[in-house]
């Protein structure tokens, strides 16, 4: 018998909102944790990212929060700004239209603290933040914890590895003893167990097994991105060569989804964006078109893609890497279903080589390191596709109706010339727009500098590159992959989130206290 959210104690108006998001069945951790939290008990959840733990604590909080009460009633701590934003965005999608103003405030370093203070002063019931900024707001007397009923510590093991555990304990000491606590961690180190024993009240232990490793029928490919390069320009020749029948391209932000979709559409591709700014009607319409193969590629954020499951997906593209290996497995597992083969392609910065090795260990598969396709490779692939289509047409019933035209033309031209002319017409009309761009110089194509010191596999002799990670500049006046203005996040995507300014703030604060 299938468990429903209603049977777990979630109210009808939230269940209706979940159904609009395509979420109809609770995950294992949600089935175990939600009833315990709604009953008022503390919960310790040992689970990986990608198991649905955000909803496991978010839904009970949203059930119990008094949205009319102008004070902080729930505090959620996350180790990095990316994870804090992810939790916040997920919770916002669960909020029903009955709540006119967003009840959630996200606080982290690098964002205007004055703006955060103004929002706190105006009254907000739920705060999601990183340790450094939360402590700063507490010290300023702007984040008051005396009426907090819920405290959630997310990714406790990451807090420990990033040096935040002392800051977490400092925050927990300031919380009311009557608050209810939920703690989630992939592993249970002694320091985390000590935290549980010290601050949680007879917690219920919830354990969820790790997601299964990626199926062997999924081919995993990697393209290194030299620092400072525009990934959108690198993606186009890759997609031209692969020509996915259907693909989800994962990005981090809504803005990135909108920009990349526009670039792909301008190049003549059937692509559309799928993110949190779309209304529910727009999402459903797009999902229907995708399932009907009227849209081939969807550019999506992780949050929006929760209900985006289709059986015919041929490719998953990690334009931006996810925040963990488990999320990576969850993403690529959307392809290669029902016995079919699938392809997962990731654009990876040289700094993420260790994460690559972690992915290989976790999936027990080697990641194939590839080079950006040249124009000659793309053209050869396209010619092969046209030839296959002609061979298929030769066995069709309609070909007979065109034989009189061929017979008439053959009176003045060689029949092979007639066939070649017809082939030329077909080729020219379906020629990829990318082929009209100028041929990139070898070093710009990624033949040099794209390996970042990582050992290449397949056809490369396993030689390590001594070249710089950066391109050597435009060559022969034919730049295709140019150095572009990219965001700071784009240049420093670290899956662990260690680039977060809050990490530096909190580490510095910890050293000062010690």
N, C-alpha and C positions, 0 to 999 in steps of 0.2 A: 504494500500500500504506500502510495506516494505521500510524503509529508508536505503540508502547505504552510505558508506564512501565517494564515489565519489560525491554524491549529497550534502554532507556536505562541499565539497571544498577540499578534500584530493586528491592529485595528483595520477596518475595512478601507478607510480613506487612504492609509499608507499602502495597503496591499494593492489598491487600484493604481496608485502612483507607480509602484514597482512593475505592475503589468504593462503600463505605458512605456516603461524602459525596457521591456522584454525580459524582465526577471520574474519568473513564475514559480520556480522551485528553489527552496533554500539549499545551501551547500551543507556539507557535513559539520563544519564548525558552527554554522548558523543554527543548525538543528540542536546542537549541544549547548551553545552559549546563550542564545536569546532567552529561553525560558528561565534560566538561572539568573540572568541579569534582571529580567522583569520581576522576578520573585524577591529581588533586593539583595542577592548574595554576591560576594566578591568572586571574580573569575580569573583564573590563570589559563591562558591559551597557548599551547605550544604548537605553532603552525608557521608555515612558510608564506611569503607573499604570493598572492594569486589564489588563495583558498577561500576568499570571501570574508576575511575577518573584519574588514571595515564595516560592512553591513551588520556583522555580528554584534558590534558594540554601538553602531550609529542608530540602528532602528530602535532598540530599547531606550536610548537617550531621547530620541525624537518623540517617542511615545509618552515619556514622563515629564519632559521639560514644560514649564509654564512660560509660553511665549509672551505673555503680558507682563511678566515680572521683569523689571529693568535692572537686572544684575546678572553677573556671571554665575551660571548654575552648573556648567560642565566645562572641564579643562582637559584637552587632549594634547599630549606631548609627542612630537615626532622628531627623529634625529636630524633631518635635513629639510631645507625649505621645499625641495621637490616633493618629498613625502607629505609634508604638511599641506601643501597645495593640493596634492592628490586626494588626501583624506577630506579636505574641505570641499573640493569640487564634487566628490562622491556624495557627501552628505547633502549638499545643495540640491542634487538631483532627486534625493529622497523626500525633500520637503514639498508638501502639497501646495497647491495654488491658494489654499485658504490662508496661508501665512503670507501676508502682503510684503513684508520686509524680510530680507535674508537674516536669519537668526545666527549666522555663523561669521566670525571674524578670524582671519588668518594673520598671524603675526610672526615675522622673521626679520633677520638683519638684512640690510641692503634696501629696505623699503622705508619710507618716511615714517618715523616713530610718532611725529606730531599727528599725522593722519590717523594712526592707530589709536592714539590717546583720545582724539575727538570722538572716534567711534565708541570707545569704551565709555567715555563720559555720557554719550547719548543712550547707553544701555544696550547690551548684547548678551544673550543667554549662553552662547557656546563660543569658546575660544580654542582654536587649534594653533599651536605654535611650536617653535624650536626653543631649546633650553636657554640659549643666550638672550634672546629677545624677551622671553617670558620673565626671566630673572630681572632684566633691566626694568621692565614695566612694573614688576612687584616692588623693586627698590625705589622707584619713583612714586609709589603709592597710587598708581593708576590702575593696576590690575589687582582688585580686591578678591580674596579667596574665601572670605568668611561665610559666604552663602553657597559655596560649591557643594553640590550633591553627588556629582559624578566626576571621577578622575580616570583617564585612560592613558596608559603608558604603551605606546606602539613601538614595535621593533626594539625591544629592550636590549637585545644582544648587540644591535648596532650602536645604541647609546653607550654601551660598555666599551666597544672597540674604538669608538671615536673620542673616548675620554670624558663623556658627559655624565657618568654615573654619580659623581659627587653632586653635580648640579641637580640631577633628578631627585636625589635624596633631600637636598636643600628645599626644593619645591614641595616635596611630599610632607616635610615637617611643618610647612605653613598651612597645610590643608586641614579642614575640620576633621575631628576624629569620627564624626558621623557619616562622612562621605562614603560612597560606594566605589570600589576600584576594580578596573579590568586591566590586566597586564598581558601583553602578547609578545612572544619571543620565539624565534626559530630554534634556539638552543637554551639550555638552562645552566649557565656557568655558576660557580659558587657565589659570586658577588650578586647575581640576580636572585638566587635562592635566598641569600641573606636579606635582600630587599623585600622579598615576598614575606619572609618570616617576621620582619620588623614592622611592616606597614599594612599588610592585608589581614583581614579577619576571617579565619577559617575558610579559605577560598576553595571553590570547586575547580578541579583540574580538568581541563579539556585538551585532548591530544588529537591532532589530525595528521595522518601520514603525508609524507611529501608527495607532490604530484609525480606521476610516472615520467620517466625520461622520454625524450622525443622518439617517435617511431623511427626505425631504421629506413623506412621508405621515404623519408624526407631528406633531400640533398641540401646540405648547409654550405652556403658560399659566403665569402667575406671579401669586401673591397676596402682597402685602406684609404683613408682620406688624409692627404697631407695637411698639416696645420695651416689654417688661414684660407683654405679653398672652399668654394661654394658647392655644397653637396648637391644642390638641385641640378647644376650643370653636369655633375658626374653621374647622376641618376639617369638622365635621359638616354645616353648611349647604352647603358645597361638594360634599360627597359626596351629599347629598340631591338637589342639582340635577343632578349628573352621572349618578348612579345607575350606576356601572360594573358591567358584567356580571362582570368579573373584574379584580382589581387587586392589585398589590404595593405596599405602603406602606413606604418605606424609612425607618428610624430609625437612630440611632447606637448605642444601647446595648440590652442585653437588658431592663433595667429599663423603658426607654421603650417597648419592644415590648409588655411585659406590661401596663403601665398603659394604653396606648392601646387595646390589644385589649379590655381590660375595659370601657373607656368606650364603644367601638363596640358591643360586645355588649349593654351596658345600654340602648343606644338602639335595640336590635332588629335590628342588622345581622348578617349572616352573616360573621363575621370570626374569625380565629385567629392565634396568634403562632408565629413560626418563628425560633428563635435557638439559640445554642450551649448553653443549659441543657437542651435537649431531648435525649432519648436517640435513638439511630439508629432504633429501632423507631418512636418517636413521629414523627420527621421523615418517615419513609417513609409512615406512615399518613396524615399530614396532606397530603403531596404527592399521594398517591393520591386523597384526597377533593377536593383542589383541581383536579386534572386531570379528575375526574368531575363538576366543577361543584357538588359538595355543600357546598363552602366558597367564597364569592365573593371575599372579600378576605383577603389574608395580610399581616400586619405583620411585617417581617423586618429583621434587621441585614444588612449587606453580607457579613459572613463566613459567616453561615448560608445566605445565598441563593445560594451558589455552584452548587448543583445544582438550583436552582429555575427551570428553563427550561420554559415552556409556550407552545404556539402560539396559544392562544385569548385571550391577555392583551389587554384593551382599554385599561387605564390603568396608568400608573406614577406614583406619588405620592412626591415628594421631601419628606417631612415634615421631615426633617433633610437639609440639603445634603451631598453627598459631599465628599471632601477635594481633588478636582481636577476640571477640566473633562473629562478623559478618563474618569473614573469616572462623571460625569454622563452622558456619551454611552453608556457601557457599560450603565448602568441603563436609560435610556429606550429603548435599542435592543432591549429585551426585548419591547416592544410594536410594532405596525405591521409584523408579519412576514407572510410568505407573501402579499404583495400587499394585506393588510388595512390599514385606517387605525387609528391609535392616538392616544392623548392622554397627554401628560406634564404633570403639575401640580407646581409647586414653591412651597413656602411660604418666602419670602425676607425676611430682615431688611433694613432700609434700608441698613445698613452694607455689604451685599453687592452694591451696585449695580454696582461695577466688575467683579465676577465675572460678573454678568449680561451685561455688555458683552463679556466674554471668551467666554462661552458663545455669544453671537450671532455673534461673529467666527468661532469655531471651527466652528459648525454651519451658518453662512451662512443663518441663519433669524432672523426677528424673534420675540422672545418677547412674547406678547400679555399685557399687564398687565390683570388683571381686578379687580373689586370683589367683596366677599363678597356672595353672593346674599341678597336679602330674602325674607321669608316669602311675599310675593305672587308672586315669581318661582318659588319652589319649588312653591307650590300650583298655579300655572298649568301647570308642567311635569308635575306629577302628574296633573292633569285630562286633559292631552294624552295621557299614557300610558294612562289608563283608557279614553279614547275609542278609542285605537288597538286596545286589546284587545277592545273591544266590536265594532268593525268586523270584526276578524279572526273573532270568534265568529259573526257574522252569516252568514259563508260556510261555517261548519262544518255537519257532518251532524247534530249533536245538538240544534241549535236547534229543529228540528221537534217534538221531544218536549215542548217547553215552550209551544208555541202554544196548546194547549187551556187552559192556566192563564191565558194572556193573554186569550183569548176570554171566559173566565168572569169575569175581573176587569173587562173592558171593559163588562160589562153595568151596572156601577155607577159606573165611573170612566172618564174620558176616556183613550184609549189612550196619549196623550202623557204624561199624569200617571203612568200605570202604568210607562212606560219611564223616566221621571225618578226614580220611587221606587226602581226596580231599580238605576239608576245610582248613586243615593245610597247604597244598601246596599254596592255594590261599592267605592265611593269611601271610605266610612267604615271599612270593614274593612281597607283597604290604606293608609290615611292615614299618612304618616310621623309618627313620634313627635315629631320636631322641630317640626312645625307646632302642637303643643299648647303650645309655649313662647311667651312673650310676645314681641311684635314689638320688635326692637331699634330704638333711636333711630338716625337717619341717621348721626351721627358714630361710633356704636358699631359699625355695620355695616361700617365701613371706607370710607364715602363721603367722609369727611374724615380726613386724617392717615395713610391707608394707602399713599400714594404715595411718601413719603419723599423728595420732590424729584425723583423720576424721571419722565421725560416719559411720559404715558399714551398708549396707542395705541388707536384704534378707538372712536368714539363720544364721545370726551372732548375733542376739539378740540385735542389736543396742548398743553394749558395746563400750566404748571408750578405745583405747589401751594406755597403759602407757609405752610401750616398746620404745626403741630408734628407730629412723629412719634408723639407720645403721644396717647391718647384724652382727650377733654375731660371724661370722667367719666360717671356715670349720668345719664340724661335722662328726665324724666317718670316716674321710678320704675319703668322697664321695662328693666333691664339684662339682656342676654343674653350678650354678649361682655364679660365682666368682666375687670378686671385681676386676675391670679392670681399665686400663688406659683409661680414657675418657677425652674428651676435656673440657675446662673450660666452653664453651657454653653449653655442654651437662649437666654439673652439675648445671648450674644456669639459666635455661631457664625461663625467666620472660616475660610473654606475653606483659607487658607494656614496656619492654626494659629498665627498670630502672637500670639494671646492667651495662649499657653502661658507659664506662669511660668518654665519653663526658658529661654525666650528671653531674658527679662529677666536671669535669673541669669547666663547665659553671656555675654551682651553686657557686663554689668557686670564679670564676671571678665576678659573680653578687654581692656576698657579699663584695668583695674588692671594687667594684665601689660604692656600697651603703654606 
